[in-house]
Amino acid sequence: MTRRSGFISYSRVDETCAAELESDLASLGVDAWRDQKLSGGQAWWDTVLASIEAADVFVFLISVSSLESFPCARELEYAAALGKQILPVRIDLTVEPRRTSPLLASLEWTDYLPADKPSYLRLREAVEHLPPSPPPPDPPPAPPPVPLSYTTNLMAMAHRERDLTPDEQFSLLHQLEHGLRTPADREECLAILRILRGRRDLLATVAADIDALLAPAGPPRAPAGPAAGAGAGHVAPPPTVPPAPSPHADRTAPDGGPTRVAPRVEPVRTAAAPSGPPPPRVVDGGSWQGAPGAVAPPARRHRVWPVLVLTVVLLFGGLVLAGSLVSGGGPSPDPGIQTPQQPGAPRDQDLQPADPGGQTVDLGGQEPSVPQGPGDDAVLDDLLARCQALDMAACDALFDSAAPGTEYEQLGATCGGRLPPDGGTCAERSAVPAPPGLDPTLDALWNACAAGDAASCDTLFLSAPLGSDYEAFGSTCGNRVPPVEGSCVEVVG
C-alpha cells in the first residue's frame, strides 16, 4: 500500500477526537500531521503552512468549534488555494452544510465517531476514493497572515483608551459569554471580563451582566444585547452593588435566529444611574427601541394626506362662498348694462362643462375617486416601484402620500411588504450601523452588504461566528428584511 501524507485541521476543543482520527488514518495509509505542541507566533504559523504544502490530503474536522476558529478557516482557504484534496470529516452531527462556508458545503462529508466501526469503514471508503492532488499552482498563492485568536482582538478592545460605544460593549460582552462555553478559552475570557468591568465608560446593564458572569455560582447566560432600559446615559455602578437581572438577557428570536442589530447610540455620562426600571429609549427622531421580541407601540407618523384634503375642502368652500356673494348676495345689476369682461377671462358659459348637445352638465357634488392600490395613480406607482427596489425613503413617502386605509398606505407602512407595519419609519428601521470592528474581513463584508451587495450579505452570514452581530446583520441582508430562510441573493436580488 502506497502511503500518503496528510494534514488534520481541527479545533483544540476536539483534541481527543483528532488523535483518534490520526490513528485511524495511519492504519489506512495516511500519515497525517496535526498541531500538538506549537503555541502561536510566526514560527508556528510557518510550520503549519509548510505542513499543508507537503500534504497529499487535507482533512478538516467539522464541528461548531472548528467552524468558529480563525486558524482553521485560514488553513482551509490555503489548502484550497494550493489545490489540495480536501476531506471534510464531520464529528458533530448537529452541524448542517448550510451553516458552513460555500467551499465546505460543496464537498462530500464523511461522518466520524471515535472507536466506531461504521465510522471507520466510511473513512476507509472516503480515503480510497480520493484522487491524487494536482501539481501546485505556479506561481504559488500568497501565504495567509498569522491568525490572531479572537480573544487577542477582544483583549485589545478591553484595553482601548478611547471610549467603547454601546454597540461595541454589547458585542464584546456577547463574544466573551460565548467564549466562556469553550473550555480552552474560558480562563482568558474571564480575565478579559475583569478588565472590561473596570472601565469607567461601561453601561450599567453591561456591568450588571459582567457581575453575573463573574459570580462563582452564576449560571450560564444567553447572549446579551441592547434593550429597553439599556440607556446610553447610564454609568456603571460601583463593583460593590449587587448585580441586577438584565432586561435584555435574551437577544435571540423565538425560532433561535438572530435578531436585528440596534442603531448605534453614543453614551452620555451622568452622575449616577436612575433607580427603577428605565423608560424605553426614543432615538433618531422618534424610533422606538425596546427589548428584542417586545411588541413596539404603534408608530406615530405624520400624515400628509389629511392635511391636503382639509386644505382642498377649505379652498373649495371659499370659492363657492365668494361665487355666491358675487352672483346673488350683492345688488342686482341693471339688465340694460353690459358688465365689462377682462381680456382673456373665461366667459360664464365656459365655466360649466357641456354635454354633446350643448347643455350644461351638473356634477351633482360628486368627488374624484381616491387611488386605492397599484395601477390607480402614476405618482404613487412610481413611489411603490422605488420602495420595492429598497429605496426606504420612497417607502416613507408612499405611506405619507397615500390615503388612509388604502393598499398604497399598507405597502408604504410595511416598507414594500418586507417589515411589520409598526416600529418607526422605514428609513429608521433600515439604518445601517458601523461594523463591529473585530475582524477586518468580516468588516469588509459588512460594508459591502450595507452598500447593497446581496452576495456579500450571504457570505457574511455564512462566515460569521454563530450568534454574533456579523451573523445577525447578514441574516437580515443588511437590515433590509427580517431574518431570511433562503439567501439574500434570492430575497433582495
N, C-alpha and C positions, 0 to 999 in steps of 0.2 A: 504493500500500500504506500503510495506516494504521500508523504507528509506535507502539510501546508502550514504557513504561518498565519496567525490571526491577531486581532486586537479586540478587546472587550471594553466597550464604553458603558459605564454604569455609575449610579449614584452611591455615595458612601453608605447610605441607609440600607442598600441592597448588597452589602459586602458578603454576607453568608451565602446568598443565592449565587452571586458571581463566582465565588470559589467553587461551588458545586458544578456550575456550568463549565468552568475552566477544566475541571477534572473530566467531565463527560466529553468535552470537545477533544481533549488529549487522547481519550480512548477511541475517538473517531478519526484520528489522524490530523487534527488541527492543534498546533502548538500556539496557544493564544497568550498574548501579553496583556496584563492589566496593571494599572497603577495601584501599588500596595503600600509603598513606603515614602514616596515623594510627597512633599507637603505644599509646594507652591513656588512662585517666582519664575523668572525667565528660564533658568536651567531646567526646572521641572517641565515647563511647557515645551521647551526644545526637545526633551526626551520623549514626551508624549507625541509630538508631531513626527519625530523620526520613526517611532514605532508604528504609527499609522502608515507612513510611507512604505515601510518594509513589509507590511501585512498583505497577505493574499485575500483574506476575508475580514471584513469589518463587522463585528457583532455588536448590536445595540440592544441593551436590556431596557425594555419598555416598562416603566412604572410611573406613578404620579411623581415621585421624587426625581427620576431621571428627566422627565419632561419639563421640570422646573429648574433644571441645572444648567447654568450658563456654560460651564466647561463641556458638558455632554452635547449641548447644541452646537458648539463650535467644532467639536471633534466630528460630529456627524456631517456638518457642512464641508469640512476639509476633506473627509473621506469621499464625499460625493464629487467634489471638485477634482479629486485625483482619479475618479473613475473606478473606485474600488467596488468589489462585490459586497453589497450590504445585506446582512441577515438580521432582520428585526426579530427579537425573541421577547415575547410578552410574558412577564412574570406576575403581572397584576391584571387579572381578567376583568376588572371593572373599567379599565381604560378602553375607550372606544376610538376607532380610527378617525372619526370626525373631530375629535378633540386634539389631534396631533397635527404636526406640520404637513403641508401637501406632499413633501418628499416621503415621509414615513407612511402616510395614508395611501400612497400609490403602490407600496410594496406588499408582498405577501408575508403575513406574520406567522410565526411558529410559537404556539403556546407551550410554556415550560414550567414544570414544578420540580423542585429538587427531590431526588430519591423516588421518582415516579416512573415506572416502566413505560406507560404510554407516552409520556413526555420524551423519554429517551429515544423511543422509536420515531417519533415525529422529528426530533432533532437530527437523527441519523439520516432520515429521508431528505430533509432540507439541505444538509451538508453534501450529500451525494449528488444532488441535482444542481448544485451551484456551479455555474460556468467559470472558467478561469478569468481573472481580472485582465482587462485590456492593458496595453502599454501605457505608461504615464503620459500625460499630455505634454506637449512641447510648444511653447515654454510652460514650465510648471506654474501652478496657481500660486499667488502670494500667500504665505502662511498667515493665519489669523493671529491677532494680537493676544497677549496673555489675558485670559478671562479673570477679572476680579470677581470674587464671590459677591452675592447680593448683600451680604452682611457688611462687606467692606464699604459699599456705597451708603448703606444705612448709617454706619458709624460716622462717615464723613458728614452726612446731613445732621446727625445729632450734635456734632461739634461745630457746626457752621456758626459764624459770628452774626451773620445777617439774620433777622427775624424770620421764623418759619410762618408761612401763611396758613390759614385754617385747612385748606386743601392738603398742603404738604404735611401738616401734623396728622390729619386723619389717615392719609396714605401711608405715612411712616408707621403709625400705630397698627394699621391693618397688616402690613407686611411683617412686623415684629410678632404680632399674635400668630400669624401663620407659621413663622419660624419656630415658635415655641413648641409646635407639634412635631417638629423634626428633631429627634434625639441628638443628631450631630451638631445642630445649630442652637440648641436650647440655651446653653450657658452664655454664649456670645450674645444672643438676643436679650437675655435678662440683663447683661451688662449694659447694652445699648439703652434699654428701657430706664435703667437707673440714671444714666447720663441725661436722657431726654427729660426725665422727671425734674431735674434740677434747673431747667431753662426758665427764665423769667417771662418769656413771651407765650408760655403754654396756656391753652384754653382750659377752663375749669373742667369741662366734660372729659377732655383728653387726660387731664391729670387724675380724675376720678377713675377712669378706666385703667390707667397705669398702676394706681394704687391697688386696684383689684387684682391685676395680673401679678403684681409683686407680693401679694399676700401669700403666706406659706400654704394656707389651705384653700386658696382661691380656685374655684372651678374653672375649667376652660371656657372661654367666652367666644361668642360669634364675632366675626369681624365688625369693627366699629365704623361709623361714618357720620357725616353731618346730619343733623336732625333738628326738629323744633326744640328750641331751648339751647342749642349749641351756639349761643350768641357770640358774635365776634368781639363784644365788649367785655366778656368775662375773663378775668385773670385768675390763674391757678391759685387755689388756697394754699396755706402753709402745709407742709407734709404731715403735721400732726392732726389735721382734720380727718375724721373717718371717711372712707370712700363712700360715695352715694351711688345708687344704681344709675347707670347711664340710660337716658331716654332714647338713645339710638343704638341699643345693643345689637340690633339685627339689621344689616344692610341688604340682606338677600331677599329676593322676591319670593312669593309663596311657592312657586314651582322650582325654586332653587337657582333661578337665573340671576344674573347680576342686575343691579338697579342703576338708574340713571345717575350720572355724575352731576353734583350740585354746582351751580355757578360759584366762582371764587369770591369770597368776601374777606377783605382785609381787616385785621383786628384793630380795635380802638381800645386803648388801655384805660381802665378806670381804677378807682381806689380799691374796690372790692366787688366780689360777685354778689348780686342781689339775692335775697333769700326767697324761697318759694319757687314754684315752677315758673321758669321764664316764659314770656309770651312768644307766640310764633313770630318769626322774622319776616319783615317786609323789605325786600331789596329790589334794586334795579327798577325803580318806578312802579312798584306795586306787585311784584311777583311773589307769590306765597311760597315759602319753603318750610315744609313740615317734615315729620318723621317719614322715612320711606315706608310705603304701604298705607300711610294715612290718607284719608279722603280729603282732598283740598276743598276749601269753601268755594262756592260759585264765584267765578271771576267777575270782577267789576270792570266792565269795559265800556268806554264811551261810545255811544251810538250816534252816527251822523244822520241816519235816515229819519228818525222822528223830528229832529230839528229842521230838516229840509222840508218835510211835509207841513209842519206848522208854519214855516216861513211862506210857503206857496199859498196856504189857505188864507193867511193874513193879507198877502198881496192881492189875491183874487177878491177877497171881501172888500178891500179898499177900493179896487177898481169898480166893483159893482155899485158901491155906495156913491162914488163920485159920478158914475154914469146916471144913477137915478136922480141925483141932485141937478145935473145939467139938463136931463130930459123932462122931468116933471116937477122937481122941487122948487124951481125958481119961477120968475114971472114969465108968462107966455109971450112969445114974440109975436109981433104983428104979422099976420099971414101975408100981407102985401109986401113985406120987406124981405128980401133975399139975404140970408146970412152969408157974409163973405167967407170963402174957404181958403185955407192956407195952400200955397202952391205945393204940390206933391203929396198933400194929405189924402188919405183914402176917403172915398165917398161913403155915405152912410150905408148904401146898399152893398158896398164891398165888404163890410164888416160881418155880414151874415153869409154862411155857406148856402149854396143853392143846389137844388136837385136839377136833373136834366131838363125838366120842364120850366125852369126859371123861377120856381117857387123856393122861398127860403125854407131851410130845414131846422127844426127845433131839436137840439141835442138832448132835451129832457133832463138836464142836470147830471148826465152820466159822467163818471170819472174814468180816466185812462186806466187800463189793466196794469196790475203790479207784476213785474217779472218774477217768476217763481223758481225756475231752475235752468240748467244748461240748455242753451238754444233760444232763450227768451230775450236776452239782452246782450248786444255785442260788447259793450264795455265790461259787464260782469263776466262774460265768457272769456274775455282776454285776461282778466284778473285770475279766473279759475285756472286757465291754462298755465299761467306763470306760477300759481300756487302749487299745482300738481308737478311742476318742474322744480320743486323745492325752494321757490322764492318765498320765504316766510313773510316778508313784508307785504307781498301781494296777497297772501292768505289773510293777514290782518286787515288790509284794505278791502278785501272781498267781504269780510264779516261786517265791517263798519258801514259799507255801502249798500248791503243787501237789506231788503225789507224783513222785519221780524217774522219768524216762523217759516221762512221760505227755505227751499233746498239750497239756494245760494248761501244763506246765512249759516246753515248747518255745515256745509263744506268749508266755509271760512273758519268756523269755530273749531273744527277738528283738524285744521291745517291740511286740508285736502283729503280728509278721511284717514289720516295716519295716527292722530293722537286723540285722547279723550277730550271732550269739549271744555272741561274745567281746568284751571291751573294757570291762568295768565295768558298773555298774548303768545302767538306762535314765535315771534322773534325772540321773546324772552326765554321760552322753553327750549329753543334750538340754539341758545347761546353756547359758544364753544369755549371751554376753559383752556388755559395753557396746559401743556403736557406736564406730568408729574416731575420730569427731570431726573428720573432714577436710572434710565438706560438710554443711551444715545440712539440705538437702533429703533427701539420702541417709540421714542420721542419723534423720530423722523416719520415713522408710520402714522403716528397720531396726527402730525401736522398735515400729511398727505390726505389722510381720511377726512380731516376737518375741511380741507380745500375741495372736497367732493370726489376724491378718488375712491370709488366703492371697493375696488380690488385691494387697496391698502387697508381699508377697514376690515376686510375678511382676513388678511394676513395678520393684522394687529390682534384680532380676536383669537386666532389660532396660535400665535406666538407668545401671547401674554401669559404670565403666571395665573393660575386659577384663582378667581376671586379678587383680582387686582383691579385698580381703576383703569388700567390699559384694556383689560378684557371687557369691562363694562362699557367703555367708550366704543370699542369695536363692535360689540353686540348690538348697539343702538345705531350703528352706521354713522357715528359722529353726532349723536344726539338728534338725529333726524326722525327716527321711528322708535317704537317700543322694541325691546329685545326680540330679535328675529330668530325663527327656527331655521330658515334657509340662509342663503348667502346675501350679502348686501348688493352684490352684482345683480342678483335676480330681483331684489326688492326695490332698490332705488336706481339701478342701472349705472 
